[in-house]
Each structure stands twice: as structure tokens, then as C-alpha cells.
């Protein structure tokens, strides 16, 4: 190769190395200013200062809460598909009296339904209810073991949402917004508080029921927050976290050497460009390296004694809600800040046997009853429930009318979506035990006393972990973005211990 060709090759390589950032930094023709002007919204947002500033080299380091925190950690149990509150916790004897009658016109006029058409029949409770505990809470016969824990539970029976389709409603519950791209609750909490265990992620996600939620990983995504705060999905079969094991033939020493080399390259990039995300990336690689040891150990429930497996109903090596409840306790013990369980299969329209109140619903209740009761009692015995907030719920409720399709009664029994009122319960740190808050109308269709919009629920949850919802914001697109959104939200103080 002659000198001219060599020089030409070097010049080509130099030009390929020039990034857009270099170009805008060095441009003297005004194009950089024009680009900044076109990005005025983002520039304005970037100029704001979030109330929480992390060390880029330790983005998950534990931070003090703004107010006294009642809960050190959260375990959120989401029943994907929306379980029927009228078959579990919201007992309506008057609805039984109206069973089989035509639905009153005032229930239908001006209302939107996912599937109901024409005039449906009213549908009474499909299972018997009984009062339990000193609190006298009504619980369905479908949850015999959880019914023994009612004096530890705080029911909110008047939850309301703006959405009546699954995907947007699930996003509303977990991000406060029906559109994609917003941070999930777990990401907000982890960004705001960090995590006490540097060897594990602050936000971990466990799935059961055979499939992902309808909108997938957006329910535990970090949105516009730095990506390090998104949830880490764990698996029941194979590696507990994807790609956590070294490839065949790669030893831990080889991985360490490769990582050291990559870190040096990232450090050089940061020195030249100055992007703090580069330092965060180094910290994430180091976390992943430590996770290769810590995650398999924590996720190995076979280490638990036999009586614990019998208590939870676990089957090591299989995917199950019971396994995930036991894993949730192990993750909580090891300092994970936010633990999210999603269980698929609660969409009981009556369109087929598996999606019916007289079919698949029975199976789902059996799958969750023992594990949830075991989790509550296990945490109590270990002295952890006072520092752990457990939340249970779906994305909306179900109608007091029997679902029909195209105006025709179906073979199996089911209910349509109802955003006007549904039940969640909370237990543990900071909430009043043995309490029912709010009251629906005599048919369980609308919130009659103390309605609780999702924004108020979110404000209350953040308050319990020590973060005032008004002060937890992140500047993005010209706004101070919050989990509770721009509408007024308030903490539900009546349920706080």
C-alpha cells in the first residue's frame, strides 16, 4: 500500500469516528444552534433539576426518604385480567335477589362496555360469603386460607380507573398513564430511594400464569427515567435472569478481564464526551457481574426447608404463583426495594370454560389462596411485615350484570369490565389492619362512599415508602412529570396506621 492510500484510509477512519455530538460541538455554521432550537422542549426539560440526584457511579445506592417511611419495601401482587370483586370481597346480598332479572336502564344509559350489548341480566354472587376475624370482613368461600388473615388486611373497595380495556387499564395502575412510555411505580420508588443491596437490582419482576401481561414489559419499564431503574424480569425455568450465566467455555476470570477492558473503554469515552450515562453503564456492568453470584443463590428456593414448601404449596423448578410468593419473601429478605408479581388468567368473561366464574376462576383462586396467606404469615413471623407493604389487586372490577355477547346469553358465566369500582387490599407497613375503606352501591356497580381514584392510591403508596408525591418529579418534555400526573391527588390518610 502506497503512502497516499494509507493516508486516505486513515482519513476515512477518522471521519467514521466523528459522531453527531462532535459535529454539533464543533460546528461554526449555526447548525448546532438550529438543532437546539428545534429541540426546545427537550432542552427546556433538560434544564430543569430533578429533586433526586444519584451518583452516576452508584445509581442504585440507598437514599434517605423525604418523610418518615413506614415501608422499607413493597411486594405488589397484580392479578392480570381483573378478578371479580363480587365473587371475592364485595358482598352484595341485594344483587342475589335481582339475579336473572333484566338490568335497570339507568345502569346502561350513557355507559360504555367492552362486550355487553343490549339489555343483560343481573348476576348474583356465584359463591357464598362469610364474615371472618374480629374485623368481621366478608370474604368468599373461594379464599378459605386468606380469609383467616383478614385482620391483617386493609380493603379499599372503591378504587376507580379511567380505562375499561385491559392494556390501558394495566398501564394506568402501574404508570399512572394509559399511554406507553411512562415510568412504572417500581421505577419511581427505586429512583427515589435506591436499594440497600448493591448485589441485586432494586426492582425485580416475577411472572406466573403462562404468559406476559397484555402490554408486556412496559408495566415495569423506566420510561423517561434512566434505564437502570427498570424492573428486572426473573424466570422460573433456566437461568433466573436472561444471560446471567457465562457462555460455554467462558470462565469467571475471563469475564472479569473482558469487563475490565470494556470499563476502560467506557471510561475513555466518558472522558472525551462527558455523558454521565456512560458512568452509569459501567456501574450496570459491574452489577451484572455481581448478580452472577447473588441472583442464582437468592432465586434457588430448593434451599428452603420442606415445611416451607408445604406451607406455600411450591414446586421448585416449575412456574407457579406459589413459587413466586416464596421468592418474593427471599428477595425482600435480601434488600430488594420493589418486588412485582404478575399472575395471568383472571379475565372472567364467560366466553369459554377457562375464562368463566364457574370454571377457570375456581382454579385461579386455588392457586393464590394458600401462597398469599403463607406470605403474610411468614413475613409476620420473621418480623418483616411491619416494614413491608403488600398490595393485591387487578386493573379494574367486574359488572353486576352477566356478560352477553351480541346480546345473547353465553353457556359459561362471566362479567364484563367495570372501571367504576373495584377492590384492592393492602397489608403491612403503615396501613390500618382489619379495615374496610369505602363502600359501593347495593349492587357493587359504583363507588357510593369515599371513592379512591388511582392517583390517590399512587399518592398513598408513595407516602408509605417515604416520598411525597408532589415532590417526586422528573423534568421531561417541558414538564415536571409525576406518577400521580398533573391532576390533583391526595393521600388517603384514613387508611394509614
C-alpha positions in Angstrom: 0.0 0.0 0.0 1.5 3.4 -1.0 1.6 6.4 1.2 -1.3 8.1 -0.5 -3.6 5.1 0.0 -2.5 4.8 3.7 -3.3 8.4 4.3 -6.7 8.1 2.6 -7.5 5.1 4.8 -6.6 6.9 8.0 -8.7 9.9 6.9 -11.7 7.6 6.3 -11.4 6.0 9.7 -11.1 9.5 11.3 -14.3 10.6 9.6 -16.1 7.5 10.6 -15.2 8.2 14.2 -16.7 11.7 14.2 -20.1 11.4 15.9 -23.1 13.8 15.6 -22.2 15.1 19.1 -18.7 16.0 17.8 -20.2 17.7 14.8 -22.7 19.8 16.8 -20.0 20.7 19.3 -17.5 21.9 16.7 -19.9 23.3 14.1 -19.5 27.0 13.5 -22.1 27.4 10.8 -25.1 27.8 13.1 -26.5 24.3 12.5 -25.9 23.4 16.2 -28.0 26.4 17.3 -30.7 25.5 14.8 -30.8 21.9 16.1 -31.1 23.2 19.7 -33.9 25.5 18.8 -35.8 22.6 17.2 -35.4 20.7 20.4 -36.6 23.5 22.6 -39.0 21.3 24.6 -36.3 18.8 25.4 -33.8 21.5 26.1 -36.2 23.2 28.5 -36.8 19.9 30.3 -33.1 19.1 30.4 -32.5 22.5 32.0 -34.7 21.6 35.0 -33.3 19.9 38.0 -34.9 16.7 39.5 -35.2 16.7 43.3 -33.1 13.5 43.4 -29.6 13.3 42.2 -27.7 10.0 42.1 -24.0 9.4 41.9 -23.7 8.1 38.3 -21.1 5.6 39.6 -23.6 4.2 42.1 -27.1 4.8 40.6 -28.8 2.3 42.9 -27.2 3.5 46.2 -29.7 3.8 49.0 -31.0 7.3 49.6 -32.8 8.8 52.6 -36.6 9.2 52.3 -38.1 12.7 52.3 -40.5 11.9 55.1 -40.6 9.1 57.7 -41.1 5.9 55.7 -43.4 3.3 57.1 -42.5 0.7 54.4 -38.9 -0.2 53.5 -40.1 -2.4 50.6 -43.1 -3.2 48.5 -44.5 -6.5 47.3 -47.2 -5.9 44.7 -49.4 -8.8 43.6 -51.3 -8.0 40.4 -53.9 -10.4 39.2 -53.8 -9.8 35.4 -57.3 -9.7 33.8 -59.1 -8.2 36.8 -60.6 -10.6 39.3 -64.3 -10.2 40.2 -64.7 -8.3 43.5 -68.3 -9.5 43.6 -67.0 -13.1 44.0 -64.2 -12.3 46.4 -64.5 -9.4 48.8 -67.5 -7.1 48.0 -70.6 -8.9 49.3 -73.9 -7.7 47.8 -76.9 -9.7 49.1 -79.3 -7.4 47.2 -77.6 -8.5 43.9 -78.6 -12.1 44.7 -82.2 -11.0 45.0 -82.0 -9.5 41.5 -80.3 -12.5 39.9 -81.7 -13.2 36.4 -83.7 -10.0 36.1 -83.2 -7.5 33.3 -80.6 -4.9 34.1 -82.2 -1.5 35.0 -82.0 1.1 32.2 -80.1 3.6 34.4 -77.2 1.1 34.7 -76.9 1.1 30.9 -77.7 4.6 29.7 -74.6 6.5 28.6 -72.3 3.7 29.8 -69.6 2.0 27.7 -68.8 -1.7 28.0 -66.2 -3.8 26.4 -68.6 -6.6 25.3 -72.1 -6.2 26.8 -74.8 -5.3 24.2 -78.5 -4.8 24.6 -80.1 -5.5 28.0 -78.1 -8.0 30.0 -79.4 -10.0 33.0 -78.3 -9.2 36.6 -75.9 -11.8 38.1 -75.9 -12.5 41.8 -72.7 -13.6 43.7 -71.7 -17.1 42.5 -70.2 -18.2 45.8 -71.2 -17.9 49.5 -69.7 -15.2 51.7 -69.0 -15.3 55.4 -67.6 -12.8 57.9 -64.2 -13.5 59.4 -61.9 -12.3 62.2 -62.5 -9.6 64.7 -63.0 -7.1 61.9 -65.9 -9.1 60.5 -64.7 -8.7 56.9 -66.8 -10.5 54.3 -64.8 -12.9 52.2 -65.9 -15.5 49.7 -65.6 -19.2 50.3 -63.2 -19.4 47.4 -60.4 -18.0 49.6 -60.6 -20.1 52.8 -57.0 -19.6 53.9 -56.7 -15.9 53.1 -60.0 -15.3 55.0 -58.0 -16.2 58.2 -55.8 -13.2 57.6 -58.5 -10.5 57.3 -57.4 -8.8 60.5 -54.1 -8.0 58.8 -55.7 -6.6 55.6 -56.9 -3.1 54.8 -59.5 -3.3 52.0 -60.2 -0.4 49.7 -63.5 -1.2 48.0 -64.0 1.9 45.9 -61.0 2.0 43.6 -61.7 3.8 40.3 -59.9 4.0 37.0 -60.5 5.9 33.7 -59.9 2.9 31.5 -62.1 -0.2 30.7 -59.8 -2.1 28.4 -57.0 -4.3 29.8 -53.9 -2.8 28.3 -54.6 0.9 29.0 -56.0 0.0 32.4 -52.9 -2.0 33.4 -50.8 0.9 32.4 -52.9 3.2 34.5 -52.4 1.1 37.6 -48.7 0.8 37.2 -47.6 4.0 35.5 -50.5 6.4 36.2 -51.0 6.9 32.5 -52.8 4.9 29.8 -50.1 5.6 27.2 -46.8 3.9 26.8 -43.5 5.5 27.8 -44.1 6.4 31.4 -42.1 5.0 34.4 -43.7 2.3 36.5 -44.3 2.6 40.2 -41.4 0.3 40.9 -39.1 2.5 38.8 -40.2 5.7 40.6 -39.7 4.1 44.0 -36.2 2.7 43.1 -35.2 6.0 41.5 -36.3 7.9 44.6 -34.9 5.6 47.2 -32.2 3.3 45.6 -31.7 -0.1 47.2 -29.8 -1.4 50.2 -28.3 -4.4 48.5 -25.6 -3.5 45.9 -25.5 -7.1 44.6 -29.2 -7.2 43.5 -31.4 -4.9 41.4 -33.8 -2.6 43.3 -36.8 -3.7 41.3 -37.5 -7.3 40.4 -40.4 -8.8 38.5 -41.9 -12.4 38.7 -44.4 -13.8 36.2 -46.9 -16.7 36.5 -49.9 -17.9 34.6 -48.2 -18.9 31.4 -47.9 -15.5 29.6 -46.9 -11.9 29.9 -49.4 -9.1 30.7 -51.1 -7.6 27.6 -48.8 -4.6 27.3 -45.7 -6.6 28.4 -42.6 -5.1 29.8 -44.0 -1.5 29.7 -45.6 -2.3 33.1 -42.2 -2.5 34.7 -40.3 -0.1 32.4 -38.5 3.0 33.5 -39.9 5.3 30.8 -38.0 8.6 30.8 -36.1 7.7 33.9 -32.6 6.3 33.5 -32.8 2.7 32.3 -31.0 1.4 35.4 -34.3 1.8 37.3 -36.5 -0.5 35.2 -37.6 -3.8 36.6 -35.5 -6.9 36.1 -37.7 -9.8 35.0 -36.9 -13.2 36.6 -37.7 -16.7 35.3 -38.7 -19.9 36.9 -37.1 -22.2 34.4 -33.5 -22.0 33.2 -31.3 -19.1 34.2 -33.2 -16.9 36.7 -32.3 -13.8 34.7 -31.6 -14.0 30.9 -27.9 -14.0 30.0 -26.8 -14.1 33.6 -24.7 -17.2 33.0 -21.4 -17.1 31.2 -21.3 -18.7 27.7 -19.9 -22.1 27.4 -16.1 -22.0 27.7 -16.0 -18.6 29.3 -14.8 -18.7 32.9 -15.5 -16.0 35.5 -11.9 -14.9 35.3 -12.2 -14.4 31.5 -15.5 -12.5 32.1 -13.7 -10.3 34.7 -10.9 -9.5 32.3 -13.3 -8.7 29.4 -15.3 -6.5 31.7 -12.2 -4.6 32.9 -11.3 -3.9 29.3 -14.8 -2.7 28.5 -14.8 -0.5 31.5 -11.5 1.2 30.4 -13.1 1.9 27.0 -16.2 3.4 28.6 -14.0 5.5 30.9 -12.2 6.9 27.9 -15.5 7.6 26.2 -16.7 9.4 29.2 -13.5 11.5 29.5 -13.9 12.6 25.9 -17.7 13.1 25.7 -18.7 13.6 29.3 -22.1 11.8 29.2 -22.9 10.6 32.7 -24.9 7.7 31.3 -21.5 6.2 30.4 -20.5 6.0 34.0 -23.9 4.6 34.8 -23.3 1.9 32.2 -20.1 0.9 33.9 -22.0 0.6 37.2 -24.6 -1.6 35.5 -22.0 -3.9 34.0 -20.4 -4.3 37.5 -23.9 -5.0 39.0 -24.5 -7.7 36.3 -21.1 -9.3 37.2 -22.1 -9.4 40.9 -25.5 -10.7 40.1 -24.0 -13.8 38.5 -23.3 -14.9 42.1 -26.1 -13.3 44.1 -29.2 -13.9 41.9 -28.9 -17.7 41.4 -28.4 -18.1 45.2 -31.4 -15.9 46.1 -33.6 -17.4 43.5 -32.9 -21.1 44.5 -36.0 -22.0 46.5 -34.8 -25.6 46.8 -32.7 -24.3 49.7 -35.9 -23.8 51.7 -36.9 -26.5 54.2 -39.7 -28.9 53.3 -42.2 -27.5 55.7 -41.9 -24.1 53.9 -42.7 -25.7 50.6 -45.7 -27.4 52.1 -46.8 -24.1 53.6 -46.6 -22.1 50.3 -47.6 -25.1 48.1 -44.4 -24.6 46.0 -43.0 -26.8 43.3 -39.3 -26.0 42.7 -38.3 -25.9 39.1 -41.8 -25.0 37.8 -43.5 -21.8 37.0 -46.1 -21.0 39.6 -47.6 -18.2 41.7 -46.7 -20.1 44.8 -43.1 -20.3 43.8 -43.1 -16.5 43.2 -44.6 -15.7 46.6 -41.8 -17.6 48.3 -39.3 -15.9 46.0 -40.8 -12.6 47.0 -40.1 -13.3 50.6 -36.5 -14.3 49.8 -36.0 -11.1 47.7 -37.4 -9.0 50.4 -35.1 -10.6 52.9 -32.2 -9.7 50.7 -33.0 -6.0 50.4 -34.8 -5.7 47.1 -36.9 -2.5 47.3 -39.8 -3.3 45.0 -41.0 -6.8 44.1 -43.7 -7.1 41.5 -45.7 -10.3 40.9 -47.9 -10.7 37.8 -50.3 -13.6 37.6 -52.1 -14.1 34.3 -55.6 -15.7 33.9 -58.2 -13.6 35.8 -60.2 -12.3 32.8 -63.6 -14.0 33.5 -65.9 -13.0 30.7 -67.6 -16.4 30.4 -66.5 -16.7 26.7 -65.2 -20.2 27.5 -64.6 -22.5 30.4 -61.2 -21.2 31.3 -62.4 -17.6 31.4 -65.6 -18.2 33.4 -66.6 -17.7 37.0 -67.8 -21.3 37.2 -64.6 -22.6 35.6 -61.2 -21.1 35.4 -61.9 -18.7 38.2 -62.1 -21.6 40.7 -58.6 -22.7 39.6 -57.1 -19.3 39.9 -58.5 -18.9 43.4 -57.0 -22.2 44.5 -53.6 -21.1 43.0 -53.3 -17.9 45.0 -55.2 -18.7 48.3 -52.5 -20.6 50.2 -49.4 -18.8 48.9 -50.7 -15.3 49.8 -51.8 -16.4 53.3 -48.4 -18.1 53.7 -46.5 -15.0 52.6 -48.4 -12.7 55.0 -47.9 -15.1 58.0 -44.3 -15.8 57.0 -43.4 -12.1 57.0 -45.2 -11.6 60.3 -43.3 -14.4 62.0 -39.9 -13.0 60.7 -40.8 -9.6 62.0 -40.8 -8.2 58.4 -44.5 -7.4 57.8 -44.2 -4.1 59.8 -41.6 -3.0 57.3 -43.1 -4.5 54.1 -46.2 -3.2 52.2 -48.1 -5.9 50.4 -50.6 -4.8 47.7 -53.1 -7.0 45.9 -55.4 -6.1 43.1 -56.3 -6.0 39.4 -56.7 -3.3 36.8 -60.5 -2.7 37.2 -63.5 -4.5 38.5 -66.4 -6.6 37.0 -70.0 -5.6 36.4 -73.0 -6.8 38.4 -74.6 -7.8 35.1 -73.9 -11.1 33.4 -71.9 -10.6 30.3 -73.6 -11.3 26.9 -72.0 -11.4 23.5 -74.0 -9.7 20.8 -76.9 -9.6 23.2 -77.0 -13.4 23.6 -76.5 -15.3 26.9 -73.5 -17.5 26.8 -73.0 -21.1 28.1 -70.5 -20.1 30.7 -71.0 -17.4 33.4 -68.9 -14.2 33.4 -68.9 -10.5 34.0 -67.8 -7.6 31.8 -65.2 -4.9 32.7 -66.2 -2.3 35.3 -63.9 0.7 35.9 -66.3 2.4 38.3 -65.5 0.4 41.4 -63.1 -2.4 42.3 -61.3 -3.8 45.4 -57.7 -3.8 46.3 -56.2 -4.7 49.6 -53.0 -3.7 51.4 -51.3 -5.2 54.3 -48.3 -4.5 56.5 -46.3 -1.3 56.9 -48.2 1.8 57.6 -51.8 0.7 56.9 -54.6 0.1 59.4 -55.2 -3.7 59.7 -58.7 -5.2 59.8 -60.2 -2.2 58.0 -62.6 -1.7 55.0 -62.5 1.7 53.4 -65.2 3.0 51.0 -68.5 1.5 50.1 -70.0 0.6 46.8 -73.8 0.9 45.9 -76.0 -2.0 46.9 -75.2 -3.8 43.6 -71.4 -3.2 43.7 -71.5 -1.1 40.5 -70.5 2.4 41.5 -68.4 3.9 44.4 -71.0 5.3 46.8 -68.8 6.4 49.8 -65.2 7.5 49.7 -64.2 6.9 46.0 -60.5 6.4 45.5 -59.1 7.4 42.1 -55.8 5.7 41.1 -53.9 8.9 41.5 -54.9 9.0 45.2 -53.8 5.3 45.5 -50.4 6.2 44.0 -50.0 9.2 46.3 -50.7 7.0 49.3 -48.3 4.2 48.2 -45.5 6.8 47.7 -46.3 8.4 51.1 -45.9 5.0 52.8 -42.4 4.5 51.3 -41.4 8.0 52.4 -41.8 10.1 49.3 -44.4 12.9 49.0 -45.9 12.6 45.6 -45.8 16.3 44.9 -42.0 16.4 45.4 -41.2 13.3 43.4 -40.9 14.5 39.8 -38.6 14.3 36.9 -38.2 17.1 34.3 -39.1 15.8 30.8 -40.6 17.4 27.7 -41.0 20.7 29.4 -43.0 19.4 32.4 -42.2 18.2 35.9 -43.6 14.6 35.3 -45.1 12.7 38.3 -46.5 9.3 38.9 -49.7 11.0 40.0 -49.9 13.1 36.9 -51.0 16.8 36.6 -54.4 16.4 38.2 -54.8 16.9 42.0 -54.1 13.9 44.0 -54.2 13.3 47.8 -53.0 10.7 50.3 -55.8 8.6 51.7 -54.9 9.3 55.4 -57.9 7.4 56.8 -56.3 4.1 56.0 -52.9 5.0 57.5 -51.9 3.5 60.8 
